[in-house]
Amino acid sequence: MKTQISALGLAFTLLCAPAMADLTIESKIPGSAEGTVKYASMDFWLETDNGDTIDLADTDEVYDYLIDKVGQKVRFDGASVTYSNGHTYFEPKFEQAAALPALKVSLSTNDDGVTHIFLDDRPAFSVNDYYSARVLKEYTTSDNKVSVIQLLTGGTGCPADHMLLVSHYHGQPLLTPTFGNCSDMIETKVENGKIVMELPGKVDETWTWDNATYRLVKQG
C-alpha cells in the first residue's frame, strides 16, 4: 500500500526539519579532511579519492570560503562533529586550509608533428612524430594525478600509441614510455588500487599502472 503525501504535508515536514542550530553536539573529534569540493542543493561536501563523501557543516563561513572552490581539491584541519539527530559533519578550520595545485594538463601539436605537453600552462615534455594527441582520462590521488594520453599517428596501420603523465603536487612530473598494440580503442578503470588499461586488437593487451611502486606493467 502506497502512502500519499500531500503538498501541504510535505511543506509541513520540511518546515519542521530541525536546523543545525537547534541540535545538540554529541561528540567532536579533531581530525583532517581532504577531497574535491562538491556543491548541490545548498550543501557542500568533499569527495575523496576512493569515492567516499564527507559532509561539511552548513554555515555561512563554509559557504563564503568554498563557493569559489567547487571542483577544486582542498585539505584542512578541523573536527568531525556528530549531532543529536545522528548526522556527522566536518567543521573545517579555514585559516589552516590549503588548496592543492590544479595540475592542469594540456596538449598542443604543431605542423611538424611535435606534441608539447603543458602542466599548469608550463612546458613539461615534448613528443615527436604524432598527428595529434589528447588526454583520455585522469585519476587524481592525494599525492599526484595520472593522465592517460593518446597519441594519434594519423594512419590506419597503427592508429595510436599511449603514455601516462604522472603529475605531482610537489615535485617533478614523470612521462612513461609509449605502450599499447596500436589500437585507438582503450578502456581504463581502477582495480585493487591500480589503473587498468585494456586495448582490443588482433592481440588484446592489458597494461596496469601501480601508483604505489610507479610501475607500468604489461599483463600476460
C-alpha positions as CSV (number, residue, x, y, z in Angstrom):
1,M,0.0,0.0,0.0
2,K,1.5,3.3,-1.1
3,T,1.4,6.3,1.2
4,Q,0.0,9.5,-0.2
5,I,1.8,12.7,0.9
6,S,0.1,16.0,0.1
7,A,2.0,19.1,-0.9
8,L,0.8,20.7,2.4
9,G,2.1,17.7,4.4
10,L,5.4,17.8,2.6
11,A,5.8,21.5,3.2
12,F,5.0,21.0,6.9
13,T,7.6,18.2,7.1
14,L,10.2,20.4,5.5
15,L,9.4,23.4,7.8
16,C,9.6,21.2,10.8
17,A,13.0,19.7,10.0
18,P,15.4,20.8,12.7
19,A,18.0,23.4,11.9
20,M,21.6,22.7,12.8
21,A,21.4,25.5,15.4
22,D,18.6,23.6,17.2
23,L,20.6,20.4,17.6
24,T,23.0,19.5,20.4
25,I,26.5,18.1,19.9
26,E,27.0,14.5,20.8
27,S,30.7,14.3,20.0
28,K,33.5,16.3,18.5
29,I,36.7,14.6,17.2
30,P,39.6,16.6,15.9
31,G,41.0,15.5,12.5
32,S,41.6,16.5,9.0
33,A,39.8,16.2,5.7
34,E,40.9,16.1,2.1
35,G,39.0,15.8,-1.2
36,T,37.3,17.6,-4.1
37,V,34.8,20.3,-3.2
38,K,31.2,19.4,-4.3
39,Y,28.1,21.6,-4.1
40,A,24.4,21.0,-4.7
41,S,21.1,21.9,-3.2
42,M,22.8,24.4,-0.9
43,D,25.0,21.7,0.6
44,F,28.8,21.3,0.5
45,W,30.7,18.0,0.8
46,L,34.1,16.6,-0.1
47,E,34.5,13.7,-2.5
48,T,37.6,11.6,-1.5
49,D,39.9,9.8,-3.9
50,N,38.2,6.4,-3.2
51,G,34.7,7.9,-3.8
52,D,33.6,8.4,-0.2
53,T,31.9,11.7,0.8
54,I,32.5,13.9,3.8
55,D,29.6,16.2,4.6
56,L,30.6,19.7,5.6
57,A,28.9,21.9,8.2
58,D,26.2,24.1,7.0
59,T,27.5,27.6,8.0
60,D,27.9,30.9,6.3
61,E,31.7,30.6,6.8
62,V,31.7,27.3,4.9
63,Y,29.7,28.9,2.0
64,D,31.8,32.0,1.8
65,Y,35.1,30.1,1.8
66,L,34.2,27.2,-0.5
67,I,31.7,28.7,-3.0
68,D,34.6,29.7,-5.3
69,K,36.4,26.4,-4.8
70,V,33.8,24.0,-6.2
71,G,35.7,21.4,-8.2
72,Q,39.0,22.1,-6.6
73,K,40.9,19.7,-4.3
74,V,41.4,21.0,-0.8
75,R,42.6,19.8,2.6
76,F,42.1,21.3,6.0
77,D,42.2,20.5,9.7
78,G,39.1,20.7,11.8
79,A,36.8,18.3,13.6
80,S,34.1,15.6,12.9
81,V,31.0,16.7,14.8
82,T,28.1,14.3,15.5
83,Y,24.8,16.0,16.3
84,S,21.8,14.7,18.3
85,N,20.0,13.8,15.1
86,G,22.8,11.2,14.3
87,H,24.3,13.1,11.4
88,T,28.1,13.8,11.3
89,Y,29.6,16.8,9.7
90,F,33.1,18.0,9.3
91,E,33.8,21.5,10.6
92,P,36.9,22.9,8.9
93,K,39.3,25.5,10.3
94,F,39.8,27.6,7.2
95,E,42.7,29.6,8.5
96,Q,44.7,26.4,8.0
97,A,43.2,25.4,4.7
98,A,45.4,24.9,1.7
99,A,44.2,24.3,-1.8
100,L,46.3,21.8,-3.8
101,P,47.7,22.9,-7.1
102,A,45.3,22.3,-10.0
103,L,47.8,20.2,-12.0
104,K,46.1,21.2,-15.3
105,V,47.3,19.1,-18.3
106,S,47.1,20.5,-21.8
107,L,48.4,19.3,-25.1
108,S,49.4,21.1,-28.4
109,T,50.7,19.5,-31.6
110,N,52.3,21.7,-34.3
111,D,52.6,21.2,-38.0
112,D,55.9,19.4,-37.6
113,G,54.3,16.6,-35.6
114,V,55.7,17.7,-32.3
115,T,53.3,17.4,-29.3
116,H,54.0,19.8,-26.4
117,I,52.7,18.7,-23.0
118,F,52.0,21.5,-20.6
119,L,51.4,21.3,-16.9
120,D,49.6,24.3,-15.3
121,D,50.4,26.1,-18.6
122,R,54.1,25.5,-18.3
123,P,56.0,23.3,-20.8
124,A,56.8,19.9,-19.3
125,F,57.6,17.5,-22.1
126,S,57.7,17.2,-25.9
127,V,56.9,14.1,-28.1
128,N,57.8,13.8,-31.7
129,D,56.1,12.2,-34.8
130,Y,52.4,12.3,-34.0
131,Y,49.5,13.8,-35.8
132,S,47.6,14.9,-32.7
133,A,47.2,14.0,-29.0
134,R,44.5,14.1,-26.3
135,V,44.0,13.3,-22.7
136,L,41.6,10.4,-22.4
137,K,41.2,10.0,-18.6
138,E,42.7,11.4,-15.4
139,Y,42.9,9.8,-12.0
140,T,43.6,12.1,-9.0
141,T,45.1,11.0,-5.7
142,S,46.3,12.9,-2.6
143,D,49.8,12.7,-4.0
144,N,49.6,13.0,-7.7
145,K,47.4,12.9,-10.9
146,V,47.8,10.3,-13.6
147,S,46.8,11.3,-17.1
148,V,46.2,8.7,-19.8
149,I,47.4,10.3,-23.1
150,Q,46.5,9.0,-26.5
151,L,48.9,9.8,-29.3
152,L,47.3,9.6,-32.8
153,T,49.5,8.8,-35.8
154,G,47.0,9.8,-38.5
155,G,47.5,6.4,-40.2
156,T,45.4,3.2,-40.3
157,G,48.2,0.6,-39.9
158,C,49.0,1.8,-36.3
159,P,46.4,4.4,-35.4
160,A,47.6,5.2,-31.9
161,D,50.1,4.8,-29.0
162,H,49.5,5.7,-25.4
163,M,51.5,7.0,-22.5
164,L,51.0,8.2,-18.9
165,L,51.8,11.6,-17.5
166,V,52.2,11.4,-13.7
167,S,52.0,14.9,-12.2
168,H,53.0,15.7,-8.6
169,Y,51.7,18.4,-6.3
170,H,55.2,18.8,-5.0
171,G,58.0,17.5,-7.3
172,Q,58.8,16.8,-10.9
173,P,56.4,15.1,-13.4
174,L,57.0,11.7,-14.9
175,L,56.3,10.7,-18.5
176,T,56.2,6.9,-19.2
177,P,57.4,5.3,-22.5
178,T,54.7,4.7,-25.1
179,F,52.7,1.5,-24.8
180,G,49.9,-0.4,-26.5
181,N,49.1,-2.6,-29.5
182,C,48.4,0.3,-31.9
183,S,44.7,0.3,-31.1
184,D,43.0,3.6,-30.7
185,M,40.3,1.9,-28.6
186,I,41.2,1.8,-24.9
187,E,39.2,1.2,-21.7
188,T,40.5,2.3,-18.4
189,K,39.4,1.5,-14.8
190,V,40.7,1.2,-11.3
191,E,41.0,-2.3,-9.7
192,N,42.7,-3.0,-6.4
193,G,44.3,0.4,-6.3
194,K,45.8,0.0,-9.8
195,I,44.9,1.7,-13.1
196,V,44.0,-1.0,-15.6
197,M,44.1,-0.2,-19.4
198,E,42.6,-2.7,-21.8
199,L,43.3,-2.4,-25.5
200,P,41.4,-4.7,-28.0
201,G,43.1,-5.8,-31.2
202,K,44.4,-8.8,-33.2
203,V,46.2,-9.5,-30.0
204,D,44.5,-7.9,-27.0
205,E,46.7,-6.2,-24.4
206,T,46.2,-5.2,-20.8
207,W,48.5,-2.8,-19.0
208,T,48.5,-1.7,-15.4
209,W,49.9,1.3,-13.6
210,D,50.8,0.8,-9.9
211,N,50.8,4.2,-8.3
212,A,52.4,2.8,-5.1
213,T,55.5,1.5,-6.9
214,Y,55.4,3.7,-10.0
215,R,55.5,0.7,-12.4
216,L,53.8,0.3,-15.8
217,V,53.4,-3.4,-16.5
218,K,52.1,-5.4,-19.5
219,Q,49.9,-8.2,-18.2
220,G,50.1,-11.8,-19.6
